[in-house]
């Protein structure tokens, strides 16, 4: 699972550099997210701008990451593509996660 991180607006930004989060990669996604987000502070913003497809396993993996981070950190979502946005709307998960139209710009040192 190809994920990368930046910081911006006081948050850790995790970019999903894959087109799919589905049953084939859900466990790998959860493991990588735990590695990348463990031990920090502040919100985590998951940039889904490159994700074109998500299934129930992928959705479950994102919820599992939210539970792993809570209560110390909040998981927020950003830049949902239309298909992914529909999944979150139809499952009412859009009422569970803060969703931003775009991810914050990374901080430049």
Backbone bond lengths (Angstrom), bond angles and torsions (degrees), N, CA, C in turn:
res aa  C-N    CA-C-N  psi(-1)  N-CA   C-N-CA  omega(-1)  CA-C   N-CA-C  phi
1 X - - - 1.446 - - 1.511 108.24 -
2 X 1.302 117.36 122.53 1.453 122.90 -175.79 1.526 109.76 -94.38
3 X 1.334 115.02 105.38 1.463 122.46 177.19 1.516 108.03 -124.30
4 X 1.322 116.67 148.20 1.463 120.99 175.12 1.523 108.26 -135.91
5 X 1.342 116.18 159.25 1.458 120.25 -177.61 1.511 112.00 -126.15
6 X 1.325 114.12 151.80 1.459 125.05 171.77 1.515 106.14 -142.58
7 X 1.325 116.23 172.39 1.451 120.04 169.78 1.516 108.20 -121.72
8 X 1.323 115.97 148.68 1.457 121.56 177.97 1.507 110.15 -174.27
9 X 1.326 117.08 143.52 1.468 122.84 -180.00 1.527 112.27 53.37
10 X 1.332 117.16 35.89 1.457 121.11 177.92 1.517 114.45 72.80
11 X 1.326 117.09 15.63 1.462 121.26 -176.99 1.524 110.28 -127.03
12 X 1.323 114.81 158.21 1.457 121.31 169.32 1.527 106.71 -88.14
13 X 1.315 116.75 124.52 1.470 121.50 179.52 1.522 107.20 -103.18
14 X 1.327 116.40 120.67 1.460 121.48 177.29 1.518 107.18 -108.70
15 X 1.326 116.12 118.57 1.464 121.72 -179.65 1.525 109.40 -98.56
16 X 1.323 115.21 128.03 1.462 120.97 176.36 1.530 106.68 -89.10
17 X 1.312 116.48 112.32 1.469 122.07 -177.00 1.528 110.49 -98.76
18 X 1.305 115.59 45.51 1.467 123.71 179.74 1.521 107.86 -136.54
19 X 1.337 116.88 157.83 1.460 120.47 178.71 1.519 112.78 -89.61
20 X 1.337 117.12 -14.46 1.465 120.04 -175.99 1.527 111.16 -137.69
21 X 1.331 115.09 142.22 1.461 121.70 165.07 1.517 104.14 -123.67
22 X 1.329 115.70 100.76 1.465 120.70 -175.17 1.525 109.48 -137.09
23 X 1.323 115.98 -172.24 1.468 121.23 -175.97 1.527 112.13 -56.44
24 X 1.332 117.48 -31.24 1.459 120.78 -177.29 1.533 112.70 -67.80
25 X 1.336 117.98 -25.03 1.465 120.55 -175.58 1.528 113.69 -125.83
26 X 1.320 118.39 2.73 1.472 121.07 -173.46 1.528 112.51 -58.79
27 X 1.323 118.05 -45.85 1.465 120.60 -178.77 1.525 110.40 -66.78
28 X 1.308 116.22 -42.00 1.463 121.02 177.68 1.529 110.67 -61.81
29 X 1.341 116.60 -41.18 1.463 121.54 177.62 1.531 110.39 -59.53
30 X 1.331 117.41 -49.37 1.470 121.09 180.00 1.529 111.08 -59.35
31 X 1.320 116.88 -44.89 1.469 120.45 -179.02 1.520 111.61 -62.85
32 X 1.317 117.40 -44.91 1.478 121.49 179.90 1.527 110.78 -64.56
33 X 1.332 116.41 -41.13 1.468 119.59 178.89 1.521 110.78 -63.28
34 X 1.317 117.60 -40.23 1.470 120.51 178.34 1.521 110.53 -63.25
35 X 1.331 117.07 -41.72 1.470 121.26 178.06 1.521 111.03 -61.49
36 X 1.320 116.14 -43.08 1.462 120.88 -172.13 1.527 113.59 -80.87
37 X 1.318 117.95 -22.50 1.458 120.33 -173.24 1.522 113.99 -111.92
38 X 1.307 117.74 -9.28 1.459 120.38 -177.00 1.518 112.05 -66.08
39 X 1.320 115.28 138.80 1.459 120.36 172.98 1.510 116.65 81.12
40 X 1.300 119.80 -0.23 1.457 121.05 -179.53 1.513 111.95 -93.81
41 X 1.316 114.85 -173.00 1.462 121.72 177.68 1.522 108.64 -135.18
42 X 1.304 116.55 159.49 1.455 121.86 178.61 1.514 111.90 86.11
43 X 1.319 115.62 171.47 1.465 119.62 -176.87 1.530 112.99 -68.78
44 X 1.320 114.49 157.13 1.460 122.57 173.69 1.520 106.67 -115.26
45 X 1.327 116.42 124.55 1.466 121.28 179.14 1.520 107.70 -107.48
46 X 1.326 115.61 119.91 1.458 122.07 -179.36 1.523 108.46 -94.37
47 X 1.332 116.30 110.26 1.466 122.79 -179.74 1.522 108.96 -84.50
48 X 1.329 115.83 110.43 1.466 121.81 -177.33 1.528 112.06 -105.03
49 X 1.316 118.07 22.90 1.461 121.57 -174.50 1.527 114.05 -63.47
50 X 1.322 117.82 -23.43 1.477 120.24 179.77 1.521 112.94 -97.64
51 X 1.330 117.39 -5.77 1.464 121.49 -176.64 1.529 108.97 -85.65
52 X 1.332 115.50 118.67 1.462 121.49 -178.80 1.526 112.95 -99.57
53 X 1.356 116.50 -16.91 1.460 120.77 -176.41 1.510 110.20 -145.46
54 X 1.324 116.16 136.33 1.455 121.88 173.83 1.522 107.30 -140.12
55 X 1.333 117.09 135.55 1.468 120.19 177.31 1.530 108.68 -110.02
56 X 1.325 116.43 -173.98 1.466 120.09 -176.31 1.523 111.63 -63.24
57 X 1.316 117.94 -33.20 1.468 120.36 177.21 1.526 110.82 -66.55
58 X 1.322 116.26 -40.86 1.458 120.46 177.12 1.517 111.90 -64.80
59 X 1.322 116.09 -42.57 1.458 121.04 177.19 1.533 110.13 -62.06
60 X 1.326 116.04 -43.70 1.462 120.60 177.43 1.520 112.06 -61.51
61 X 1.325 116.97 -36.72 1.465 120.70 179.04 1.527 110.79 -65.93
62 X 1.325 117.25 -40.08 1.468 120.82 178.26 1.526 110.07 -65.71
63 X 1.337 117.17 -41.62 1.467 120.76 177.05 1.534 110.09 -62.95
64 X 1.327 117.25 -40.36 1.471 120.87 178.44 1.527 110.86 -61.49
65 X 1.332 117.44 -39.46 1.467 121.09 177.95 1.529 109.68 -65.34
66 X 1.340 117.15 -41.48 1.460 121.04 177.73 1.531 110.10 -57.87
67 X 1.326 116.77 -44.26 1.469 121.19 -179.67 1.526 111.30 -67.92
68 X 1.336 116.91 -36.99 1.463 121.22 177.75 1.530 110.83 -61.89
69 X 1.321 116.86 -40.59 1.463 121.48 -177.07 1.528 112.69 -75.72
70 X 1.324 117.35 -31.47 1.468 121.87 -174.96 1.520 110.42 -69.92
71 X 1.299 119.33 150.62 1.466 126.88 -1.71 1.517 113.13 -91.01
72 X 1.331 117.51 -3.50 1.467 120.37 -174.10 1.535 113.32 -67.66
73 X 1.321 116.87 -35.04 1.472 120.44 -176.10 1.516 109.54 -132.20
74 X 1.325 115.00 150.67 1.460 120.99 179.58 1.535 108.79 -106.20
75 X 1.332 116.42 135.74 1.462 121.86 175.09 1.517 108.45 -95.51
76 X 1.324 116.05 124.10 1.458 122.71 177.46 1.520 107.98 -118.96
77 X 1.316 116.87 154.17 1.460 122.14 -179.65 1.514 109.96 -113.40
78 X 1.326 116.50 151.50 1.459 120.52 -179.43 1.516 110.64 -144.34
79 X 1.328 114.89 149.28 1.469 124.09 169.97 1.526 112.97 58.73
80 X 1.325 116.63 47.20 1.461 120.08 177.85 1.531 110.39 -67.88
81 X 1.326 116.26 131.85 1.464 120.60 174.00 1.531 107.74 -72.54
82 X 1.329 118.75 162.14 1.470 120.19 -176.86 1.526 114.42 -54.33
83 X 1.325 118.44 -44.96 1.472 120.43 -179.50 1.523 112.02 -64.56
84 X 1.318 116.48 -42.31 1.462 120.58 179.54 1.528 109.79 -68.51
85 X 1.317 117.22 -39.82 1.460 121.14 176.98 1.521 111.98 -59.74
86 X 1.334 116.73 -38.45 1.471 120.47 177.99 1.518 111.50 -62.62
87 X 1.331 116.87 -41.24 1.464 120.83 179.30 1.535 109.67 -61.30
88 X 1.319 117.21 -45.42 1.459 120.29 179.90 1.529 111.12 -66.02
89 X 1.316 117.76 -36.35 1.463 121.15 178.76 1.533 111.02 -70.16
90 X 1.328 117.16 -47.87 1.471 120.77 -177.50 1.525 112.54 -63.47
91 X 1.315 116.86 -32.01 1.467 120.68 -179.81 1.533 111.72 -92.49
92 X 1.309 115.93 1.34 1.475 123.46 -178.67 1.530 113.10 63.20
93 X 1.297 116.71 17.07 1.462 120.54 176.27 1.530 110.96 -72.02
94 X 1.331 116.58 -15.23 1.459 119.51 176.14 1.527 111.26 -67.80
95 X 1.331 117.61 -14.02 1.463 120.34 175.52 1.535 111.22 -92.86
96 X 1.321 117.45 -8.96 1.459 122.41 -179.46 1.524 111.42 -93.60
97 X 1.338 116.18 -38.16 1.460 122.14 -176.21 1.522 111.07 -105.76
98 X 1.342 118.01 139.34 1.461 119.11 164.94 1.529 107.75 -66.82
99 X 1.330 117.23 131.26 1.466 121.25 -178.18 1.522 108.62 -122.73
100 X 1.336 115.22 126.03 1.465 122.26 179.65 1.528 109.53 -105.27
101 X 1.321 116.35 145.67 1.467 120.78 179.84 1.524 111.59 -62.93
102 X 1.332 116.79 -33.65 1.464 120.41 179.25 1.525 109.05 -145.31
103 X 1.318 115.24 160.72 1.468 120.37 177.74 1.522 108.85 -81.09
104 X 1.332 117.10 148.87 1.467 119.32 176.81 1.533 110.18 -63.02
105 X 1.306 114.70 153.62 1.466 119.82 175.20 1.532 108.04 -71.01
106 X 1.330 116.91 140.89 1.470 119.15 178.49 1.523 111.17 -64.69
107 X 1.311 115.27 150.55 1.465 120.57 178.56 1.525 108.95 -73.98
108 X 1.275 117.55 132.01 1.469 122.72 178.15 1.515 109.27 -97.58
109 X 1.312 116.85 127.43 1.471 122.14 -178.44 1.510 109.23 -89.76
